Amino acid sequence: MPCRYGGEEFVVILPDSNSKEASVVADRIIQDIRSAPYPITGGSRYDTLTVSVGIASYPNQGTEPMEIIEQADRALYRAKSLGKNRAVTARKKRAAANNGRQRKLRGA
């Protein structure tokens, strides 16, 4: 389900999909947009659009909606910094690792 999220940003919600499945969809979207010519104002010239995609999924990158969106946004900006026409998956949530480290410090 695609939704406009801001200026030039869109969110695509893929229920019951993991990051790997979302990556396949993102690659298909990037390929489709890259291969389609778009008219420039006036319609006499055509150009191509570029796409950067950030991917995050439940529960790997978050368990709350805003947390998942924030992780996808971070991945989006990482994709933009790496170049055009690419998708980047957010890093896995590290809360479990942090909780373990805190417990170890408390017990020390």
Sequence and secondary structure as in RCSB ss.txt:
>XXXX:A:sequence
MPCRYGGEEFVVILPDSNSKEASVVADRIIQDIRSAPYPITGGSRYDTLTVSVGIASYPNQGTEPMEIIEQADRA
LYRAKSLGKNRAVTARKKRAAANNGRQRKLRGA
>XXXX:A:secstr
 EEEEETTEEEE  TT  HHHHHHHHHHHHHHHHHS EE TTSSSEE    EEEE  TTTS SSHHHHHHHHHHH
HHHHHHH SSEEEE     HHHHHHHHHHHHH 
